[in-house]
Amino acid sequence: MAIVVDTKDCTALSDAELGEMADISADGPAGYDVGLLSKQREEWVLITLAREGNKLCGFSFCTLERIGGTPSVLVGLASVKRNGKRDAVLKAIVNDQLRRAVLAFPDEDVLVGTRLLDPAGFQAFKGLEEVVPRPGHKASGEERAWGRRLAKRFGAEGRIDDRTFVLSGDGNTPPALDFESAKPDGISAEVAGLFKTFKKGRGDSLVTFGWAMAEDLVARANGK
């Protein structure tokens, strides 16, 4: 059965849908509850829902905005059900958000940014350019500045290490991209190493961003 994705205003998100979202989150370590999800409904502009038949299999709060004039797709709290189609669900969600970026920012490169809880979350950045952080890459001054900007946008100004991009938590699980690989053994030690300074129980996350080039966005919009 095909995965169907719909992005709509958060104001149109029903309490029943919030309950479905909480059920998905309960499968993973983040365990986002209805109370936190309700708060996200107030803080974000758009919600992307992925369904297989009538069953919700993934969701993502997001917004399309300019940060200092730069077109951006920001992903907030997101979670994908732990099943055999999780990779396809994440890809469908990201593709729908990037297709909308074409309409909002025609003929422009777009920054995509989020917070990750697990190395598997880098799968959301497949096909993007200049992903930061990444193994073996020393961030430039401008890239470090982007890390600080995103931390501020996520309400955590001053808590980021702009060399490792680790965002120190406040003791709570952060509203981030909650995604786990079905084959964690396939994740390289170098990628996993980006998370090695996380402190258990503090609620750390990894501020991550990459660039969707204008020509690639057009191709996505055309279904390529």
Buried (B, 14 or more C-beta within 10 A) or exposed (E): EEBBBEBEEBEEBEEEBBEBBBEBBEBBEBEBBBEBBEEBBEEBBBBBBBBBEEEBBBBBBBBBBEBEEBBBBBBBBBBBBBBEBBBBBBBBBBBBBBBBBBEBBEEBBBBBBBBBBBBBBBBBBEBBEBBBBBEEEEBEEEBBEBBBBBBBBBEBEEBBBBEBBBBBBEEEBBBBBBBBBEEEEEBEEEBBEBBEEBEEEEBBBBBBBBBBBBEBBBEBBEEE
